Amino acid sequence: MEGETPGSETVQRRLSKRTRLALWLGVLLALYAGVGFFIAPIVIKSRLESTLPEQLGHPVTVKEVRLNPFALSLTVRGFEISDHDRGALIGFDELYVNLELASIVNRAVTFDAIRLRLPYAVVRIKEDGSLNLLDLRPTPGGPNPPAESAQSALPKQEDRKLPAVIVNVLQFDRGVLEFHDDSKSTPFSADIVPITFTLRNFNTEPDSPDSLSFAAEIGPGEKLEWRGTLYFQPLRSEGTVILTGLKARTLWEYIQDLVRFEITDGAIDLKVEYEVGAGSDTLQASVKTGEFKLTKFALGEKGGKESLVTIPAFSIEGIRADLPSRQVQIASVRSWDARISGWLGKDGRVNYQTLFAGEASQATPTGEPRPGASADSSKKPWTVSIKEVSVEDYGISFEDRRPATPVRLFLEPLRVKLANVTSQLDSKVDLDLFVRINDTGTIATTGAIAMQPLSIDLALDVSKIPLRPFQPYVDPIAELTLNSGAASLKGHLSYGSPKRAGPLMHFDGMASIVQLAAQDRILNKDFLSWDALAVNGLKLNVKPTSVAISTIVVKKPYVRLIIGPDRTTNLQAILVKPDSADGTADAQPPPTDAKKKAGEAEVPVRIGTVQIVDGSAHFADYSLKPIVETGIYRMNGTIKGLSSKELSRADVSIESQVDNYAPVRVEGKINPLTSDAFTDITVSFKNVELTTVSPYSNKFAGYPIQKGKISIDLMYKLSKKVLEAENKVVIDQLTLGEKVEGPDATSLPVKLAIALLKDRHGVIDVNLPVRGDLNDPDFQYGRLLLNVFMNLITKAVTSPFNLIAGLVGASGEELSGIQFPLGSATLPPASETKLKTLAKALSDRPGLRLEVAGAADPGADSTALAETKLHRELVKLKLEELQAAGKPAPAGADTTLLTDNEQAALVRALYVKKFGRLPEPSAQTDSKAPEAPTVQIATLKGQLLRDIKVDESEIRLLAQDRAKRIQDFLVTQVGIAPERVFLLDVKVDAKEEAGSVAVKLGLNAS
């Protein structure tokens, strides 16, 4: 162009290049902004909504994507992965990511902030047990390298290195986690909201600390906090985890289908300061300090209205744990004011055995390791040590529901202190325990216990345990009511390993029961009592077993022996006979020797002295009018030197008084503790008035005692289980009154027996030798006197035929019955001889009278009478035949004997006469055989006999005829006065023996 200089032209070209460059830059910038602000968000949103559903198999929606290319920030809003028709699965309201240009300078991907606002996830365990989030997986057919290749592709521990990443702020704001478990019978749901997570100064460079904070609210008032630092190279963290107010019921609701109990209340607080890090090949973790608290805990049966366990406070403090050394140390475990209710069911199981048993068996098949069990059994086991365990003011109510009436025990307060508790079972734990039982009794013990091997070393002090609550244990075995009584035990108990020297268990101390009072429930009277029963110097060993006692002192023992108005004695009825459907209750117990195992050694027992102080006993019989009542008083004495040694003998010396003036003395030697019990004692009663027991004589003998005294010397010797006893009884001037009728009076001739035994001086002096078993001699005062009196009478009159037969040199068996042939009242010669002997004895004892009860056997006698009737009909038929033939009848036709041929012919004729014709011969019978007629006649005769009827009146008449025949013989043949022979009502239930029936005879006093 004209007028332009070359320099201006150069400048113009330069300006043109700058303009073009700026223009291009502007265009590029506009293009960058356009792509960043408008195109890229659309592409990203489109790719997210099209690619992710294909990869995840779930619908994906994105509401909005924003990109700021200048701020290097990305914002994604309304992101959601849906679970098809079940709503949202994972999503968030907004994701903000801000990348810094400092990444270039830092040589690390640097983010100013990554923020996720309102993230949410729905975690669901399906009915088949699968997790819904596992559905978010690549579609089938995609690249999936073999496991071995994937494993080999992992870098070794020392080669791993994280990419360089820096995040100034990584934040989750107000997150929501929904959890549902539909695999359970009772579906479980829980919401964790809000969840806040903040990680500051995140850096993957080595030794770069990151500040971490996490907070979540599991439920109203339930909070989880996590504060600390996090290092990624190497991976380690330290901080504090705090759990506040977690409801115990929430945990139970998740496992409720697996358990039988229900947690109704309770809150859990947990605080742990930790350190954790990944070493070259192991995980390093430790708890620097921690504490656990459980408050207001309540547990009961499912659906139950009342709690079985309530624990207001339970805490574990000073928790320290170290993973490499596998050690847990706890400073203290404390709890107080808890209340626990339990019972032992009729099946013998404690309720908690059922309560804490799983609803379904979760047993692992034999031989398979339990889930979570370490495969390396060589690892050092965990050790747990607790410095102190303290339980204060616990209250336990316990019932034993096996008896018909439950046994109820109340243990309150219960205080337990344990020191040095450890999982090392061979270490000793110090124990200090105190508990009060049913308000009055106490148990206190201190000492040490080790579990493996089990060893116990305790000082015991059991004081005033009331016996009355244990009444239901007594009910099945005795009709006794425990009105009062308290048991005590004090001493030292030790238990040790069988490998150590000495006994397995040893107790050294004393035991006592004081103020015992037991009442007989049947007769509603006091039965047994004492002021004190003390066992002093008790030494008990087990394996080998031995018992040694210094003294047993019984102060003011008292026993009441009663016969009630219904004649029930308390001693007979006090022990309850157990019911048994199979009848085993009536079975006799096996002998003592049978109970012992072969070769079993006797337990050594030694008792220094048994002392009775001011004992007494009372006897009363309310079944009589007037009442019999007496007592033994001022019983004092000792038994010294009891021992289970075979040759040892204990000295017995006991004195007392009957009715305050008749002395009773027991002296001798005994040895009841050996298998071969030895007894050599004398029991002496002197000058006891028999009028005291006159009501017994009145009732049972039928005569009152008007006068008399009795003295008894009982001498017992028992050795080798054979008893030899001499019972010397002297009754002086026994005089009976007039006969008294009563339902219980004996029918024995009491006065006759006394007359036979009394000498001319009015004294009955007899010895009653006894040979047999004396395991339980009966020394009851009233019963003893009655037995002696009745034994004297019984000895004279229970076998009257033996007595009178001895007077004439005959046997009692020969005179007690008179035999008659079947169907007959005729006296055979042998029976007549018996009656003559009996008549001679009756003549020597004019006070006796004879009683005869006619007898018959309804079966055998009926058959014999039928045969007699048949014979008469046959004879009658023969006479008719003779008369028809014009022949004279023989003399004594009724007793005519028929020959076999005559009888056969007459039987056929009588059969035809009665039944019309003879029966056809049997197909099996050969009519030509010689036996055939005999068989035929027997058959015909049997039919004729069956056609003859013998009624009951004929049997009774036969029995009466037999009795009258005896009476007639004695009166008319041998001259016995008629008033001395009495006929009784006949008996038609006798049994035939050797072709005859015996008529029994009886004797009575005139």
RAZIHU-V438373 format. One record per pair of residues at least 24 apart in sequence whose C-alpha atoms are under 6 Angstrom apart, sorted by the first residue. I is the first residue (numbers start at 0). J is the second residue. D is the distance in whole Angstrom. If there is no record, write none. Layout:
i=[I I]
j=[J J]
d=[D D]
This chain:
i=[35 35 36 40 40 54 54 55 55 55 71 71 72 72 88 88 89 89 90 90 91 91 91 92 92 107 107 108 108 109 109 109 110 111 111 112 112 112 113 114 114 115 116 117 117 117 118 119 119 119 120 121 122 122 123 123 123 124 124 125 125 126 126 128 163 164 164 165 165 166 166 167 167 168 168 169 169 170 170 171 171 187 191 191 192 203 205 220 221 234 234 235 235 236 236 237 237 238 238 239 239 240 240 241 241 242 242 243 244 257 257 258 258 259 260 260 260 260 261 261 261 261 262 262 263 263 264 264 265 265 265 266 266 267 267 268 284 285 285 285 286 286 287 288 288 288 289 289 290 290 290 291 307 307 308 308 309 309 310 325 326 326 327 328 328 329 330 330 331 331 331 332 333 333 333 334 335 335 335 336 336 337 338 338 338 339 340 340 340 341 342 342 342 343 343 344 344 345 345 382 383 383 384 384 385 385 386 386 387 387 388 388 389 389 390 390 402 404 409 409 410 410 411 424 424 425 425 440 454 454 455 455 456 456 457 457 458 459 459 459 460 461 461 461 462 463 476 476 477 477 477 478 478 479 479 479 480 480 481 482 482 483 483 484 484 484 485 485 486 486 487 502 502 502 503 503 504 504 505 505 506 506 507 507 508 508 509 509 509 509 510 526 526 527 527 528 528 529 529 530 530 544 545 545 545 546 547 547 547 548 549 549 550 550 550 551 552 552 553 554 555 555 555 556 557 557 557 558 559 559 559 560 561 561 561 562 562 563 563 564 564 566 603 604 604 605 605 606 607 607 608 608 609 609 610 611 611 630 630 631 631 632 643 643 661 675 677 677 678 678 679 679 680 680 681 681 682 682 683 683 684 684 685 686 698 698 699 699 699 700 700 701 701 701 702 702 702 702 703 703 704 704 705 705 705 706 706 707 707 707 721 722 722 722 723 723 724 724 725 726 726 727 728 728 729 729 730 730 731 732 748 752 752 803 815 815 816 816 816 816 817 817 818 818 818 819 819 820 821 821 821 822 822 822 824 824 846 846 847 847 847 848 848 848 848 848 849 849 849 850 850 850 850 850 851 851 851 852 852 852 852 853 853 853 853 853 853 854 854 854 854 854 854 855 855 855 856 856 856 856 873]
j=[66 68 66 64 65 137 138 135 136 137 97 98 96 97 120 121 119 120 118 119 117 118 119 116 117 163 164 164 165 164 165 166 166 166 167 167 168 169 169 169 170 171 172 172 173 174 174 174 175 176 176 177 177 178 178 179 180 180 181 181 182 181 182 182 203 202 203 201 202 200 201 199 200 198 199 197 198 196 197 195 196 253 216 217 216 231 232 244 245 276 277 275 276 274 275 273 274 272 273 271 272 270 271 269 270 268 269 268 268 357 358 357 358 354 299 300 301 354 298 299 300 301 297 298 297 298 296 297 294 295 296 293 294 292 293 292 322 320 321 322 319 320 319 317 318 319 317 318 315 316 318 315 339 340 338 339 337 338 337 381 381 382 383 383 384 385 385 386 386 387 388 388 388 389 390 390 390 391 392 392 393 393 393 394 395 395 395 396 397 397 397 398 399 399 400 400 401 400 401 422 421 422 420 421 419 420 418 419 417 418 416 417 415 416 414 415 471 471 436 437 435 436 435 450 451 449 451 464 494 495 493 494 492 493 491 492 491 489 490 491 489 487 488 489 487 487 574 575 573 574 575 520 573 518 519 520 517 518 517 516 517 515 516 513 514 515 512 513 511 512 511 541 542 543 541 542 540 541 539 540 538 539 537 538 536 537 534 535 536 537 534 558 559 557 558 556 557 555 556 554 555 602 602 603 604 604 604 605 606 606 606 607 607 608 609 609 609 610 611 612 612 613 614 614 614 615 616 616 616 617 618 618 618 619 620 620 621 621 622 621 622 622 643 642 643 641 642 641 639 640 638 639 637 638 637 635 636 657 658 656 657 656 672 673 687 719 717 718 716 717 715 716 714 715 713 714 712 713 711 712 710 711 710 710 743 744 743 744 745 744 745 738 739 744 735 736 738 739 735 736 734 735 734 735 736 733 734 731 732 733 771 770 771 772 769 770 768 769 768 766 767 766 764 765 763 764 762 763 762 761 1004 792 795 840 999 1000 997 998 999 1000 997 998 995 996 997 995 996 995 860 863 995 860 863 864 960 961 1004 1005 1003 1004 1005 979 1002 1003 1004 1005 980 1001 1002 980 981 982 1000 1001 982 983 1000 982 983 984 985 958 959 961 962 985 998 958 985 986 987 989 998 958 987 989 987 988 989 990 905]
d=[6 5 6 5 6 5 6 5 5 5 6 5 5 4 6 5 6 4 6 5 5 4 6 6 5 5 5 5 6 6 5 6 5 6 5 6 5 6 5 6 5 5 5 6 5 5 5 6 4 6 5 5 6 5 6 5 6 5 6 5 6 5 4 5 6 6 6 6 5 6 5 5 4 6 5 6 5 6 4 5 5 6 6 4 5 6 4 6 5 6 6 5 4 6 5 5 4 6 6 6 4 6 5 6 4 5 5 5 6 6 5 5 5 5 6 5 5 6 6 5 6 5 6 4 6 6 5 5 6 5 4 6 5 6 5 5 5 5 4 6 5 5 5 6 5 5 6 5 6 5 6 5 6 5 6 5 6 5 4 5 6 5 5 6 5 5 6 5 6 5 6 5 6 5 6 5 6 5 6 5 5 5 6 5 6 5 6 5 6 5 5 4 6 5 6 5 6 6 4 6 5 5 6 4 6 5 6 5 6 5 6 5 6 5 5 5 6 6 6 5 6 5 5 5 5 6 5 4 5 4 5 5 6 5 6 5 5 5 5 6 5 5 5 6 4 5 6 5 5 4 5 6 5 5 5 6 5 5 5 5 6 5 5 6 5 4 5 6 6 4 5 6 5 6 6 5 6 5 6 5 6 5 6 5 6 5 6 5 6 5 5 5 5 6 5 6 5 5 4 6 6 6 6 5 6 5 6 5 6 5 6 5 6 5 6 5 6 5 5 5 6 5 5 5 6 5 5 5 6 5 6 5 6 5 6 4 6 5 6 5 4 5 6 5 5 6 4 5 6 5 6 4 6 5 5 5 5 6 5 5 5 5 5 5 6 5 5 5 5 5 6 5 6 6 5 5 6 5 6 5 5 5 5 5 6 5 5 4 5 5 5 6 5 5 6 6 5 6 6 5 6 5 5 6 6 6 5 6 5 4 6 5 5 5 6 5 6 5 5 5 5 5 6 6 6 5 6 5 5 5 6 6 5 6 6 5 6 5 4 6 5 5 6 5 4 5 5 5 5 6 5 5 5 5 6 5 6 5 6 5 5 5 6 5 6 6 5 6 5 6 5 6 6 5 5 6 5 6 5 6 5 5 5 6 5 4 6 5 6 5 5 6 5 5 5 5 6 6 5 5 6]
